[in-house]
Amino acid sequence: MAVTAALVKELREKSGAGMMDCKKALNETDGDLDAAIDWLRTKGLATASKKSGRVAAEGLVAVSAEGTSGAIVEVNAETDFVGRNEDFQNLVKGIASVAAAANGDLDAIKASAFPGSSNTVEETLTNAIATIGENMNLRRAASVSVSKGAVASYVHNAVTDGLGKIGILVALESEGDAARLETLGKQIAMHVAATNPQAISVDELDPALIERERTVLSDQARESGKPEEIIGKMVEGRLNKFYQEVVLLKQTFVVDGENSVEKAIELVAKEIGSPIKVAGMVRFAVGEGIEKEETDFAAEVAAAVGN
C-alpha cells in the first residue's frame, strides 16, 4: 500500500510520534495503520500521545548568542524537576544551538537536524518524551541579529550556562567597540529581566494600548472638575509616567538607578564615538501565559483512600 502524506498525518495524530517516525513505521508495515501504531509502540515512540494532553508549564529557556546574532527558545515540561535533568538540559541547549540558523522559526527548527544526531529536533523531542516520561513542548523561539554591533544575552536564575527560567537577548546596532557594546548589552539585558518592558520605544507600543490608557487617564482627570485644557496637560503628564513604566528607553536604568536607559546609552555612545541603537529585544520567562492546572493535593489523597 502506498504511503501518502494523509496517511502519515493520520498516524501522527493517533500516535503523537514524529512525522519521520510515522513515515518510517508505515513503510515498515506496508501502510497498515494499526500495525504502524504497534511498531511505534514497540520502539517506544507512541507513548508521547498519552502525555500530549497534560499541561507542560515548567521547563527551561535557553539563549545562544555570539557576535552579531543570537537565538532564544523555550522548551516546556510538566514538572520543575525535569529542569534539573541533565538529559533535558542538553536537549534544550541543542535546540537553542540550531535556532539562530533557522531564524527563530519553529517549523524550521523542528525540521532541522539535532546536533550530533541523524534525527530532527522534532524526532529528538518525541524520543525524549518517551525516555523522560513527561509531556514536553518546544513552545516558542526567536532570533535577533545586527549587521554591525553586538548581541548580548542574560539568563536569570541560571541552572547552568545559558539555561534558566528567564532569558533575554538584546541587539545593539553600532560601529563602536564590540566588547564595550557587549558589556552594555548585557547590562540592558539584566535590566530587561528585572523590569519586563513591553516595547523598546514609545513608537513600538501598540496604538490601541496607548489609546486605552489615554481614555482611562482622561476619565480620571475629568473627575477632578478641572478645565479641559488643564485635563489635557494632566493626561499627557500621566502618559509620560506610563511610558516610563513600560517602555525600555524611558525606564530608569537599574544599573545606576539615576539615568534613563536612553540616557545611559547616549553616554556610552559618546564614550565610544559612535551612535548606538537598540535594534532588538526578546524576553522569555518559562510558562508565562500558560494556564496552569490548580490541584488540591489533600483532596486527591482523600479520594484515593476512599477508592
N, C-alpha and C positions, 0 to 999 in steps of 0.2 A: 504494500500500500504506500502511495506517495505521501511524503511528509510535507504538509503545507504549512504556511505561516499561521493560518487559522487554527490548525491542529496544535501547533506549538503554543499558541496563545491560550488555547483551552486547557492544555496540560499545565501551563504555568499558573493559571488561575486556580486550578484544582489542587495543585501540589505546593504552590508557594516557592518552588525551586527557581533557579536562574534560567534565563532564556536558552543559553547554550547547553546547560544540563538537560533541559527539556528536549531540545533538538536531538541531542545525543541519545537520550532514552528512547525516543521514538524511532530513531534509526536502528537501535539495538533490538527493538521489538517489532519491527516491520509496521510501525504506525498503529499498533494496538494500544489504545489509550489506557485501559486498565492494567495491562502488562507493563506499560511505561511507568505508571504510578508505583507499581510494585518494585520495578527496577530502581527507581529513585529512592524508595524507602529502604531497599537493601543497601544502597550506597550511603544512606543517612542524609539524603538531600531533601526529602519531602517533609521532614519534621518541622521545617520552618513554618509550614502552613498552620500548624497547631498553635503557633505562638504569634502569628501575624496580627491577631485581633487584640493583643494585650498592649496596654499603654506603655510606650517607651519614652519617658520624660527625663531620664537621667543620662549619663554618658559623659562625653568629653568634647571639648573644642580643641582643634589643632591649628597652629599657624605655621606657615613656611614662608620665610622672606629672605631674599638675597639680592643685593644690589638695587636694581630699579623695578623689581617685580615681587609680588607676594600673593599668597592664597590662604584662605581660611575655610575650614569645614566644621560642621557639627555632626557627630555620629551619636545617636541615642541608643540607650539600652534601658531595661526595666528597673534596675537597681543601681544604687550608688556603688555597691560592692564591685560590680563589673569594671567600674572605672579604675580600680586598683589592680585589675587583672593584667599581667604583662602582655598576654596574647592580644587582648583588646586594645591596649595602648599601642602596640606595634601595628595593629590593623588601622587605627585612626591615623597614626603617623604616615603609614604607607599611602593612605588615601589622600592626605594633605600634600604629599610629595608629587602627586600627579595632577593635582587640581589646578596649578598655575598654567600648565601646558594646555589644559582643557578650558582655560579662561573662566573657570568657576561654573561652567555649565554642567548641571547634574547628570543629564543623559550622557554627555561626552565623558564625564568622569567614570560613570558606571561601566561604560563600554571600553574604557582604557585598560591596558594590561596592568595588573597589580605588580609592583616592583618585586623582581626575583621569582616570578611565578608565570606559568603558562595560562593561568585563569585571569578573567577580567576582574575588575573591582567588584562588580555585582555578584559574580560567582563566588569570589572570596568571602564576601559578606554573608552570602547564603550558607556557605560552609561553616562560617564562624557561628552562625545562629544554631546550627546543629551541634557543633562542638561545645560551645559555651553554655547553651541551654536557655538563652533568653532572646526575646524579640529584639532586633536591632534595626536601625534605620539610618541611612545617610540622608539626613533631613534637609540640609542646605549647604551651599558653598558660594564663595565669592572670590574674586581676584582683583587686584589693583596694580597699576604699573604707570611709570612715567618715562618719558624719553630721556630726560636729564634730571638728576636729583637722587632721591633715596626713598626706599620703602622700609619703614621700621615696624616692628611688632612688639607686642607685650602680652603676657599671659598672667592673669591674676589667679591666685591660689593654685599655682602650678603643681601637678603631681610628678611631673618630670619635664625635661627640657621641651618647650613648645607645646605642652599639653596641660589643659586645666579646665576650669569651669567658665571663665570669661576670657575671650581672646579678642585682640584688637589689631588692626592694620591701619597705618597712616602713611599716605603717599605725599611726599613733599617735592614739588617741582622747582628746580633752581639750577643755576650753573655754578653755584658755590661749592665749597669744600664738602665732599661726600661724607666724611667722618663727622663733621660738625652737624650736618643735616640729619644724619642717622641718630646722633645724640638728642637733638631737638625732637626728632620724630618719635623717639621712644618716650620722652617726657610728655609729649602731647598724647601718645597712646595711653600712658598711665593716667593722664587727666581724663581721657575719654572713658576709661574703665570706671573711674570714680563718679563722673557726672552724667554719663549716658546722654549726650546731646542728640537732638532729633535731626539736626542738619548742620552743615559746615557754616553756611552763611544764611542771612535772612532771605536772600533770593531763592534759596533752595527749600525753604519751608513751603508746605502745602498751602496754597492761597485760601482754600476752604477753611483750614485750621486758623489762619490769621483772621479771616472774616468772622468766624465763630467767636474767637477771643475778643475781637473788636466789639461785637454785638453785646457780649456779656459785660464787658467793661463799660460800654455806653449806658446800658441799663442800670448798672451800679452807680455810675456817676450822676445820672438823672435823679436818682433818689435823694441826692444832696440838695436839689432845688436850685442849683446854680444856673446862670445863663448858658445858652448853647455854646457861645464862643469859649467860655471857661471850660465847659464839659469837653469840648474838642481837645483842648490842651491837656486836660486831665487824662483823657483816653490815650493820647499819644505818649504821655509820660509813663503810663502803666503798661503800654505796649512795649516800650523800650525795656522796662523791667522784665517783662515776659521773655523778650529776646535774650536778655542776659541769663535767663534760666535754661533756655532750650537750644540756643544757637552756640556752637563751638567757639567761633571767633569773638563772640560777645561775652562769654563766660569769664569769670575771674580765674586766672591760671593757678591751679592748685600747687604748682611748684614754688611760686613765690608769694602767693596769696595777696598780691597787690595789683599787678598789671592784668589787663585782659589778655586772652590768648592772642588776639590780633596784635596787641602792642608788644607782647613778648616776641612774636615772630618778626615784627618790624625791627626790634633791637638786634636780633641775631642777623637779620638781613643786612643791616648797617655794618655789623661786625665783619661779615664775610664779603661784603661788597657786591651782593647780588640779591635781587628780589626773590622772595620765597612765597610760593602759593601752595595751600593745602589742596591737593588735586584729588584726594580720595580718602575716605574714612569708612571702616567697617567695624562693627562691634557685635559679636555673637556671645550670648550667655546661654548656657545649657538649659534647655527646657522652657525658655521664655515663650509665652503664648500657647503652650500646650496645656490643655485642661487635664489636670491630674485626678485620678480616682481617689476619693476620700474613703478610707476604710476604718471600721470600728473593730480593732483587734479583739477586744474583750467580747464583743458580740459574736465574732467569728468563732472564738474558742467555745463560748457557751452553746452555740448552735452545733458545733462539732460534738460536744459532750452529750448534747440532747439526742443526737443521732446514734 
